[in-house]
Amino acid sequence: MNAAAKTKPARKDLVVGLGVTGLSIARYLNRSGLDAIFMDSREEPPGIDELGDIWPDAKVSLGKMKLPKNVGRLIVSPGVSDSDPLLKRARKSKLEIVSDIELFARDAEAPFVAVTGSNGKSTVTTLLYHMCRAAGREVLAGGNLGEPALDLLDQDKPDLYLLELSSFQLQRTETLPAEVAVLLNVSADHLDWHVDEDEYRQSKYRVYREARSAVVNRADERACEVVKDIDSVISFGLDEPADGHYGIKREDGVDYLARGDAMLIATSDMAMYGVHNQANALAALATGELLELEMSSMLQVLDEFPGLPHRMQFVARKGSVNFINDSKATNVAAAVASVQSVDGMLVLLAGGEGKGGDYGELAAALENKLRAAVLIGQDADAISDALDTVMPVYFAQDMQDAVSQAAAYAESDDTVLLAPACASFDQFENYKARGDAFRDAVEALPR
């Protein structure tokens, strides 16, 4: 037998999961000259046609997933849980399993900021993008928000990358030397993906492991313990801040974002709505300081930036009632934050596909604030059970019915708040479609 006959085939990458992330991995591997096999448990996954354009002769396996031979590592999309049998077999075979963020971190030639948290990470990442641009920095933003991280590497090198990261991505990322790591908050979420809440929390805290500097929510004692060995740490919170840290100070009845004793901007002068957005702004300011951004540039953004769609977005005022769209409140903690950000009485519109959170926390936040609740979707009964002693609860068939009922139950100067505390997939394609349906139903109401 000659030497050529003895040569083993080169090991390939196995890309698990198509969709937006899977396609970005395909583009990255293709331009890197690497070979790959593509796999998805769905018979008709999103992006399958586009994959053919990126990689015309790609080997693709759809449906039941089996571990192929000659695979060197698995690059797994965030939607695929670690408990998937394919990944269990891969770990048993001692194969490397990585995320797209791991590949990004290995190849990125510019520094990057890593932003994570159960809630608010898209808002903070977007705030930082505008703050950097206002300060004259060339930045690219992506990851869990907007453009996939690996696609950012195919553009001209910026001064800085801004990455929004999910717990799914962090769970499978070994190398993450962020210039600044930001953890906004941690509350029970994605328990349908993670083994338990502790694993979820640990995936979030993982953002700090190789970070050069850190921004931490000082209300999170565990996070404060995790960052104690990092040289440069700035904290934020909604209490009064110590010198060199960020928080809220009150003077003459007015609340201000503050750095130590220095008051920066009145909360009423911010374009964004809600107390939780004050926390987001403080986290962005702390991050900007670590990046050496000018304070004037950052405050200009807070004066002008209205927030992201579907995140405490003002829709309309009709019949002396305000309608607020927070469809992005897809877990209990986010819905609680939404409720706490509303002054006065409210009619809550909630429900959908639950994520395993405690609706009792939502009920507690609604004490003495809830005019009525209108519930839709799969978890409507479970939410109703939790709210049973709070205020009247009603059920709706769809969004239009829910908005019509909510408008009828609301009184003068109340707020009708869409804060579902659930995912949207039982009735809508995503939270954006749910928010759009809410907006359309509100706009259809009589003046």
C-alpha positions in Angstrom: 0.0 0.0 0.0 1.5 3.4 -1.0 1.7 6.4 1.3 -1.2 8.2 -0.5 -3.5 5.3 0.2 -2.7 5.5 3.9 -3.6 9.2 4.2 -6.7 9.8 6.2 -9.3 12.3 4.9 -9.0 15.8 6.4 -11.3 16.4 9.3 -14.1 18.8 8.6 -16.1 21.3 10.6 -19.7 20.4 11.4 -22.0 23.4 11.4 -25.1 22.6 13.5 -28.1 24.9 12.8 -28.7 27.1 9.9 -30.6 30.4 10.1 -28.8 33.7 10.5 -25.9 32.5 12.6 -25.4 29.3 10.5 -25.2 31.3 7.3 -22.6 33.7 8.8 -20.5 30.7 9.9 -20.8 29.3 6.3 -19.5 32.7 4.9 -16.7 32.7 7.4 -15.6 29.2 6.7 -15.8 29.6 3.0 -13.7 32.8 2.9 -11.2 31.0 5.3 -10.8 28.1 2.8 -12.1 25.5 5.3 -14.3 22.5 4.6 -17.6 21.9 6.4 -20.7 19.8 6.7 -24.0 21.5 7.5 -26.7 20.0 9.6 -30.1 21.1 10.9 -32.9 19.1 12.7 -35.5 20.9 10.6 -36.5 19.5 7.2 -36.9 23.1 5.8 -34.7 25.3 7.9 -34.5 29.1 7.2 -31.6 30.0 5.0 -31.3 26.7 3.2 -31.6 28.4 -0.2 -29.1 31.1 0.7 -26.6 28.4 1.8 -26.7 27.1 -1.8 -25.6 30.5 -3.0 -22.8 30.8 -0.5 -21.6 27.2 -0.8 -23.1 25.6 -4.0 -21.6 22.1 -3.4 -22.2 22.1 0.4 -22.9 18.8 2.0 -26.2 19.3 4.0 -28.0 16.9 6.3 -31.6 17.8 7.3 -33.9 16.1 9.8 -32.6 13.6 12.3 -29.1 14.6 13.2 -26.4 11.9 13.4 -22.7 12.6 14.1 -20.8 12.1 10.8 -17.3 10.6 10.6 -14.2 12.7 9.9 -15.5 15.7 12.0 -12.9 17.7 13.8 -15.1 20.2 15.6 -18.7 21.4 15.9 -19.7 25.0 15.4 -23.1 25.3 16.9 -25.8 27.9 16.5 -27.2 29.4 19.7 -30.6 27.9 19.2 -29.3 24.4 19.6 -29.3 23.4 23.3 -26.4 21.8 25.0 -28.7 18.9 25.9 -29.2 18.0 22.2 -28.3 14.3 21.7 -25.9 15.2 18.9 -23.8 17.4 21.2 -23.8 14.8 23.9 -22.4 12.3 21.4 -19.8 14.9 20.3 -18.7 15.5 23.9 -18.4 11.7 24.5 -16.1 11.6 21.4 -14.1 14.5 22.9 -14.8 16.7 19.9 -14.4 20.5 20.3 -17.7 22.4 20.4 -17.6 26.1 19.8 -19.8 29.1 19.1 -19.5 31.7 16.4 -18.3 34.1 19.1 -15.4 31.8 19.9 -14.3 32.0 16.2 -14.8 35.8 16.3 -12.6 36.2 19.4 -9.8 34.2 17.9 -9.7 36.2 14.7 -10.7 39.8 15.7 -7.8 42.3 15.2 -9.5 45.2 17.0 -10.6 45.4 20.6 -14.2 44.5 21.5 -16.8 45.2 24.2 -19.0 42.3 25.3 -22.4 43.2 26.6 -24.8 40.7 28.2 -27.7 40.5 30.6 -31.1 39.1 30.9 -32.6 42.4 29.9 -31.4 45.6 28.3 -28.4 44.4 26.3 -29.7 45.5 22.9 -30.5 48.9 24.2 -27.1 49.3 25.9 -25.2 48.0 22.8 -27.1 50.5 20.6 -26.5 53.3 23.1 -22.8 52.5 23.0 -22.7 52.5 19.2 -24.2 56.0 19.1 -22.0 57.2 21.9 -18.8 55.9 20.1 -20.0 57.5 16.8 -20.7 60.8 18.5 -17.2 60.7 20.0 -15.6 60.1 16.5 -14.9 56.4 16.9 -15.2 53.9 14.0 -17.3 51.1 15.5 -19.2 48.0 14.3 -21.9 46.4 16.3 -23.5 43.0 16.1 -23.6 39.5 17.7 -27.0 38.6 19.2 -28.2 42.0 17.9 -28.3 42.8 14.2 -25.4 41.6 12.2 -23.8 38.3 13.1 -20.3 38.7 14.7 -18.5 36.7 12.0 -19.9 39.0 9.3 -18.3 41.9 11.1 -14.9 40.4 10.4 -15.5 40.7 6.6 -15.6 44.5 6.9 -12.9 47.1 7.2 -11.3 46.9 10.6 -12.9 49.4 13.0 -11.5 51.1 16.1 -13.8 48.9 18.2 -16.4 46.1 18.0 -19.5 46.1 20.1 -21.0 42.6 20.7 -24.3 41.8 22.3 -24.0 38.3 23.7 -26.7 35.8 24.8 -26.2 33.1 27.4 -26.3 30.6 24.6 -23.3 32.1 22.9 -21.4 32.6 26.1 -22.0 29.0 27.2 -19.9 27.7 24.3 -17.2 30.4 24.2 -13.9 29.5 25.8 -11.9 32.6 24.8 -13.3 36.1 25.3 -10.6 38.8 26.1 -13.0 41.7 26.0 -11.7 45.2 26.4 -14.7 45.9 28.5 -17.2 43.2 29.7 -20.6 44.4 30.8 -23.2 42.4 32.7 -26.4 44.3 33.2 -28.5 42.0 35.3 -29.3 38.3 35.7 -32.8 36.9 36.3 -34.3 33.6 35.6 -34.6 33.1 31.8 -34.1 30.5 29.1 -34.7 27.7 31.5 -36.0 25.7 28.6 -32.5 25.8 27.2 -30.2 25.7 30.2 -30.1 22.8 32.7 -31.1 25.1 35.6 -30.9 28.7 36.7 -27.4 28.3 38.1 -26.0 27.2 34.8 -27.7 30.2 33.2 -26.2 32.5 35.7 -22.7 31.0 35.3 -23.0 31.5 31.5 -23.7 35.2 32.1 -20.8 35.6 34.6 -18.5 33.9 32.1 -18.4 37.3 30.2 -15.9 38.6 32.8 -13.4 35.7 32.8 -10.7 37.2 30.5 -11.9 40.8 30.5 -9.4 43.6 30.8 -12.0 45.9 32.5 -15.6 45.5 33.7 -18.9 47.2 34.3 -21.0 45.5 37.0 -24.4 46.0 38.5 -23.6 46.6 42.2 -27.0 45.1 43.2 -25.7 41.7 42.0 -23.4 40.5 44.8 -22.3 37.4 42.9 -21.3 39.5 40.0 -19.3 41.9 42.2 -17.5 38.9 43.6 -16.7 37.6 40.1 -15.0 40.9 39.1 -12.9 41.4 42.2 -9.7 40.3 40.5 -10.2 42.6 37.4 -8.1 45.8 37.7 -10.5 48.3 36.3 -14.1 48.0 37.4 -16.9 50.6 37.5 -20.3 49.8 39.0 -23.7 51.2 38.3 -27.1 51.1 40.0 -30.2 53.0 40.8 -29.0 54.0 44.2 -26.6 56.9 45.1 -23.2 56.1 43.7 -19.8 56.2 45.4 -17.0 58.4 43.9 -16.0 57.1 40.4 -19.2 55.1 40.0 -22.6 55.7 38.4 -26.1 55.9 40.0 -29.1 58.2 40.7 -28.9 61.4 42.8 -31.9 63.5 43.8 -31.8 67.2 44.3 -34.8 69.6 44.8 -37.2 66.8 43.8 -35.4 66.0 40.5 -33.6 62.7 39.8 -30.3 62.9 38.0 -28.0 60.3 36.4 -24.8 60.9 38.4 -21.1 60.0 38.6 -20.3 60.1 42.3 -21.4 63.5 43.5 -21.5 65.0 39.9 -25.0 65.2 38.4 -24.9 64.6 34.7 -28.4 64.8 33.2 -31.9 64.9 34.7 -33.8 61.7 34.1 -36.7 63.7 32.7 -34.3 65.1 30.0 -33.5 61.6 28.7 -35.3 60.7 25.5 -35.7 57.1 26.7 -38.7 56.1 28.8 -38.7 54.2 32.1 -36.6 53.5 35.2 -34.9 50.4 33.6 -33.7 52.6 30.8 -32.0 54.8 33.4 -30.1 51.8 34.5 -29.2 51.0 30.9 -28.0 54.6 30.4 -25.8 54.4 33.6 -24.2 51.1 32.4 -23.5 52.7 29.0 -21.9 55.7 30.7 -19.7 53.5 32.8 -18.6 51.5 29.7 -18.0 54.7 27.8 -15.7 56.0 30.6 -13.6 52.8 30.4 -13.4 53.4 26.7 -12.3 57.0 27.3 -15.3 58.5 25.5 -16.0 62.2 26.1 -18.8 62.7 28.6 -20.4 65.5 26.4 -20.8 63.1 23.5 -22.4 60.4 25.7 -24.9 62.9 27.3 -25.8 64.2 23.9 -26.9 60.7 22.9 -29.0 60.2 26.1 -30.7 63.5 25.3 -31.6 62.4 21.8 -31.9 58.6 21.6 -35.5 57.5 22.0 -34.8 53.8 22.6 -35.3 50.7 20.4 -38.6 49.6 18.9 -40.7 47.2 21.1 -38.8 48.3 24.2 -41.1 50.6 26.3 -42.0 52.3 23.0 -44.7 54.9 23.2 -47.3 54.1 20.6 -50.1 56.6 21.0 -52.4 58.4 23.4 -56.0 57.8 22.8 -59.0 58.8 24.9 -56.6 60.1 27.5 -54.9 56.7 27.8 -51.2 56.0 26.9 -50.4 52.8 25.0 -46.8 51.4 25.5 -45.3 48.6 23.5 -42.7 46.5 25.4 -43.1 43.3 23.4 -39.4 42.6 24.1 -40.3 41.9 27.7 -40.2 38.2 27.0 -39.5 37.1 30.6 -40.9 37.8 34.0 -38.1 40.0 35.1 -38.4 42.2 32.0 -42.1 42.6 32.5 -41.6 43.5 36.2 -39.1 46.2 35.1 -41.7 47.5 32.6 -44.4 47.7 35.3 -42.1 49.5 37.7 -41.3 52.0 35.0 -44.9 53.2 34.6 -46.2 55.9 36.8 -49.9 55.6 37.8 -52.4 52.8 37.2 -52.1 50.5 34.2 -53.9 47.8 32.3 -51.5 45.0 31.6 -51.5 43.0 28.4 -49.5 39.8 28.9 -49.2 36.2 27.9 -47.6 33.9 25.3 -45.2 31.0 25.5 -43.8 30.9 29.0 -40.1 30.4 29.8 -40.4 28.9 33.3 -40.4 32.2 35.3 -42.3 32.9 38.5 -45.4 34.9 37.7 -45.8 35.5 41.4 -43.0 38.1 41.0 -45.1 39.9 38.3 -48.2 39.8 40.7 -46.1 41.4 43.4 -45.0 44.2 41.1 -48.6 44.9 40.1 -49.9 45.5 43.6 -51.7 48.8 43.8 -50.9 49.6 40.2 -53.1 47.2 38.2 -56.4 48.3 36.9 -57.0 45.1 35.0 -55.0 42.4 33.1 -55.9 41.1 29.6 -54.2 37.8 28.9 -53.5 36.0 25.6 -51.7 32.9 24.5 -50.4 29.6 25.9 -49.6 30.7 29.5 -52.6 32.9 30.0 -54.1 30.5 32.6 -50.8 30.3 34.6 -50.5 34.1 34.7 -54.2 34.4 35.7 -53.6 32.0 38.6 -50.7 34.2 39.9 -52.7 37.5 39.5 -56.0 36.1 40.9 -55.8 38.1 44.1 -54.4 41.3 42.5 -57.1 42.7 40.2 -59.6 41.5 37.6 -58.3 39.3 34.9 -59.7 38.9 31.4 -58.9 36.7 28.4 -58.6 37.6 24.8 -58.5 35.5 21.6 -55.9 37.6 19.7 -54.1 40.9 19.9 -56.9 43.0 18.4 -59.4 41.6 20.9 -56.9 42.2 23.7 -56.2 45.9 22.8 -60.0 46.5 22.4 -60.7 45.1 25.9 -57.7 46.9 27.4 -58.9 50.2 26.0 -62.4 49.6 27.5 -61.0 48.8 31.0 -58.5 51.7 31.1 -59.5 55.0 32.8 -58.3 58.5 32.2 -54.5 58.9 32.4 -54.0 55.1 32.7 -51.4 53.3 30.7 -52.1 50.2 28.6 -48.8 48.3 28.8 -47.9 45.4 26.5 -45.4 43.5 28.7 -46.0 39.9 27.9 -43.5 38.2 30.3 -43.5 35.4 27.7 -42.0 34.5 24.4 -44.2 35.1 21.3 -43.8 31.9 19.3 -47.2 30.4 20.2 -49.0 33.1 18.3 -46.4 35.2 16.4 -43.3 34.8 14.4 -41.3 36.8 16.9 -41.6 39.6 19.5 -41.4 42.2 16.7 -44.4 40.8 14.9 -46.3 40.8 18.3 -45.3 44.4 18.9 -46.4 45.4 15.4 -49.7 43.7 15.9 -50.2 45.7 19.2 -49.3 48.9 17.4 -51.7 48.2 14.5 -54.5 47.4 16.9 -53.9 50.6 18.9 -53.8 52.7 15.7 -57.2 51.1 14.7 -58.8 52.3 17.9 -61.1 55.4 17.7 -59.6 58.6 18.9 
